[in-house]
Amino acid sequence: MKKYGLMLLLFFSISMQLLAQNPIITNIYTADPTARVYNGKLYIYPSHDVPWNPEWEKLGAVKEGHGHVMTDYHAFSTTDLVNYTDHGVIVAQKDVPWGSKVGYGMWAPCITEKEGKYYYYFPNTPADKSGFRQIGLATATQPEGPFTIEPNYIEGLKGIDPNPFIDDDGQAYMYWGGGKGNSLKVVKLTADMKAIEGETMAIENLPQEYKEGPFVFKRNGLYYLTFPHNKDTKNSTEEIGYAIGKHPLGPFEFKGTIMDRFEDCWTNHHSIVEYKKQWYMFYHHNDISKVGNLRSVAVDSLFFEADGSIRKVIPTLR
Ligand code: FUB
């Protein structure tokens, strides 16, 4: 009986992989996917790449060199990793009380759930020009919203790529940071998830150059810190590596590469999640647009070895 159960599980996971077609979201350009499981569904919270609109320059927006233009966020959900529902815009730049209203604002977001409430952290260009990006919060009682945006950004979280992580004891942490001179940092969050608490620490001892997009998860008592790094500045994407620690604040020991660099998209940004007893890695590539700032979210299965190490994920591209 047990044998048939295992065979069925194997058959199910192979069929899912055969049916799934990358990129998985094709109605809009999406990048930087955070995948989470809520109420039996798998939700994806990506950023939303759009082309630059020259009309914004008349309103005072300044075109930035990197070209990552984002003005709102959508949420998606699925139960089979084949069919995805677009829940529409959940947070828009024009509605952020503390943000600039036009331009490049909203880069990689991330979400977490605590006691039935959903906490959606997102970077945006601050209207007060206090930094390249500040990180704000929107909350909801359902994973697809409606979300209410907090009036101010969170003091002490200047930067990009927020990744909240809640440990089994209920303590929440925020990892964030990326880009030149803006390294990986971690700090505790207050119980209401709306402010930082205690000292901010830099995570500096990773042997390969950290770039951006941290994502932390816990498995079998170990904390996996995964991150894009080791970028070849010429023509390829960032590589995704990982380190393991025994505490959310580290120290973390670098363990290797989860996904190699591949062709010409400049960035990669990922999340890792277990759904229906299979682990998955969500990431992005430019295989529809062929340009680095109009990206599309993809997914592949991820496997652990018996010793807890991660087997390399080979991206299945279009
Ligand atoms: O999507 C804009 C930026 O590119 C993100 O914040 C980075 O992680 C990189 O993917």
Residues whose N, C-alpha, C, O or C-beta is under 5 A from the ligand:
A	BS01	FUB	A31 D32 S47 H68 W107 A108 I160 D161 E212 G213 T267 N268 H269
